[in-house]
Amino acid sequence: MLDIETQPLDAFWGSLGGPSNDECHLALVDISRPTRHSGLAEGAWRDVLCGAERTRLDAFKSAAAAWEYEASHVALRLILERCLKIPASKIQFRRPGVPFQAPELVDIGSHAIKASLSHSGRFAAIATSRSSAVGADVEPLSRAKDAYEVVHMFLCDEELACLAEMSTGRRMAAALRAWCMKEAVLKAAGAGFQIDPTTIWLNIKHPGVPQLTSIKAPAGDLALSVCSAVVPTRPEALVALAVEPTIRSIQVSCLSLEELVAAASLTRTCWQDRRSAREQG
Ligand SMILES: CC(C)(COP(=O)(O)OP(=O)(O)OC[C@H]1O[C@@H](n2cnc3c(N)ncnc32)[C@H](O)[C@@H]1OP(=O)(O)O)[C@@H](O)C(=O)NCCC(=O)NCCS
């Protein structure tokens, strides 16, 4: 049974740095653009990004899309810094040379960890696990109509029949849930659209309940537990997570980028204080 627990930031941040193997962490980060009144200056944390990320950032034509990319990648790196105890700017990803392949963390030695990033408008979802494949997806609820219009692209015949039995009002919400959960499954498999989403079966009648599914991933068959939820404090977003069945609990926290930056800064100060204390004596 998969236990989903929403935690305040300090408890979440504490367990994120811990060694637990049977839990997974999911941060839902509000990456709204900073306003004049927020404590976070736009661009202030850009220096944690690597050369490839900055090149990609420079290529965006839309300022909103560039910010979404920058903020979500900064958030991913700060979370990984906490998990790996490696400075965010030193974390390296192997970027695949082929389409649809997952970016992979490299040179993380004994601190093996898997991570998944999703970003969409105001939100980034970042999942991490020390033992399991993970896939996260976040979608604004406002995209339900878009998902419903292309259901034939990602639902199998059985799921389409199930959708047809639903009331009109429920269909769009069910389509978005299925979209979000299938994206999470495809990302946990690390293959994106190398896998046809219509080959994945989900019980779309009860999408709020964690369920088991299996997928033929490039590295072999993979069993996954998948769930989706609207977190009450962030009712505009739907988030989905896929993990291996060995994971017993999911720790979820909703935070703003500003809060994440503050928590990371505080942790860095503690590490520096400890290092100076060790050096002095
Ligand atoms: C990875 C994929 C599955 C999801 O991408 P997406 O929904 O567009 O975007 P998300 O924000 O959720 O995820 C993007 C992040 O996933 C990661 N990613 C990319 N390829 C990945 C893969 N094969 N496996 C796991 N993670 C992957 C990257 O960190 C990427 O971030 P970046 O683009 O800023 O570098 C992609 O293959 C895709 O093209 N999706 C299209 C969406 C769609 O039509 N879905 C139909 C419903 S199932």
The ligand as a Tripos MOL2 file, in Angstrom:
@<TRIPOS>MOLECULE
LIG
   48    50     1     0     0
SMALL
NO_CHARGES

@<TRIPOS>ATOM
      1 C1          9.3210   13.3620  -21.3850 C.3       1 LIG1
      2 C2          7.9470   13.4760  -21.9840 C.3       1 LIG1
      3 C3          7.1830   12.1780  -21.7660 C.3       1 LIG1
      4 C4          7.1810   14.5470  -21.1840 C.3       1 LIG1
      5 O1          7.4770   15.8430  -21.5370 O.3       1 LIG1
      6 P1          6.5160   17.0740  -21.2660 P.3       1 LIG1
      7 O2          5.2200   16.6470  -20.6790 O.co2     1 LIG1
      8 O3          6.4310   17.8380  -22.5200 O.co2     1 LIG1
      9 O4          7.2830   17.9740  -20.2140 O.3       1 LIG1
     10 P2          7.5360   17.8150  -18.6430 P.3       1 LIG1
     11 O5          7.7410   19.1920  -18.1410 O.co2     1 LIG1
     12 O6          6.5340   16.9870  -17.9310 O.co2     1 LIG1
     13 O7          8.9180   17.0330  -18.5840 O.3       1 LIG1
     14 C5         10.0620   17.5910  -19.1680 C.3       1 LIG1
     15 C6         11.2610   17.0910  -18.4020 C.3       1 LIG1
     16 O8         11.2660   15.6510  -18.3860 O.3       1 LIG1
     17 C7         12.6210   15.1950  -18.4230 C.3       1 LIG1
     18 N1         12.6680   14.2470  -19.5220 N.ar      1 LIG1
     19 C8         12.8620   14.4490  -20.8350 C.ar      1 LIG1
     20 N2         12.8080   13.2640  -21.4920 N.ar      1 LIG1
     21 C9         12.5860   12.3260  -20.5670 C.ar      1 LIG1
     22 C10        12.4350   10.9160  -20.6090 C.ar      1 LIG1
     23 N3         12.5240   10.2290  -21.7340 N.pl3     1 LIG1
     24 N4         12.2020   10.2370  -19.4630 N.ar      1 LIG1
     25 C11        12.1240   10.8830  -18.2990 C.ar      1 LIG1
     26 N5         12.2510   12.2370  -18.1750 N.ar      1 LIG1
     27 C12        12.4720   12.9320  -19.3070 C.ar      1 LIG1
     28 C13        13.5190   16.4240  -18.6020 C.3       1 LIG1
     29 O9         14.0010   16.7700  -17.3200 O.3       1 LIG1
     30 C14        12.5510   17.4670  -19.0990 C.3       1 LIG1
     31 O10        12.8850   18.7740  -18.6880 O.3       1 LIG1
     32 P3         13.4000   19.8380  -19.7620 P.3       1 LIG1
     33 O11        12.6100   19.6700  -20.9970 O.co2     1 LIG1
     34 O12        13.1990   21.1670  -19.1150 O.co2     1 LIG1
     35 O13        14.8540   19.5070  -19.9460 O.co2     1 LIG1
     36 C15         8.1060   13.7620  -23.4740 C.3       1 LIG1
     37 O14         8.5300   12.5910  -24.0990 O.3       1 LIG1
     38 C16         7.0090   14.3310  -24.3200 C.2       1 LIG1
     39 O15         7.2900   14.6120  -25.4110 O.2       1 LIG1
     40 N6          5.7490   14.5520  -23.9590 N.am      1 LIG1
     41 C17         4.7180   15.1790  -24.8400 C.3       1 LIG1
     42 C18         3.4440   15.4060  -24.0940 C.3       1 LIG1
     43 C19         2.2520   14.5850  -24.6270 C.2       1 LIG1
     44 O16         1.7950   14.7860  -25.7410 O.2       1 LIG1
     45 N7          1.6980   13.6280  -23.8210 N.am      1 LIG1
     46 C20         0.5810   12.7790  -24.1730 C.3       1 LIG1
     47 C21        -0.0940   12.1800  -22.9620 C.3       1 LIG1
     48 S1          0.5650   10.6390  -22.4300 S.3       1 LIG1
@<TRIPOS>BOND
     1     1     2 1
     2     2     3 1
     3     2     4 1
     4     2    36 1
     5     4     5 1
     6     5     6 1
     7     6     7 2
     8     6     8 1
     9     6     9 1
    10     9    10 1
    11    10    11 2
    12    10    12 1
    13    10    13 1
    14    13    14 1
    15    14    15 1
    16    15    16 1
    17    15    30 1
    18    16    17 1
    19    17    18 1
    20    17    28 1
    21    18    19 ar
    22    18    27 ar
    23    19    20 ar
    24    20    21 ar
    25    21    22 ar
    26    21    27 ar
    27    22    23 1
    28    22    24 ar
    29    24    25 ar
    30    25    26 ar
    31    26    27 ar
    32    28    29 1
    33    28    30 1
    34    30    31 1
    35    31    32 1
    36    32    33 2
    37    32    34 1
    38    32    35 1
    39    36    37 1
    40    36    38 1
    41    38    39 2
    42    38    40 1
    43    40    41 1
    44    41    42 1
    45    42    43 1
    46    43    44 2
    47    43    45 1
    48    45    46 1
    49    46    47 1
    50    47    48 1
@<TRIPOS>SUBSTRUCTURE
     1 LIG1         1 GROUP 0 **** ****
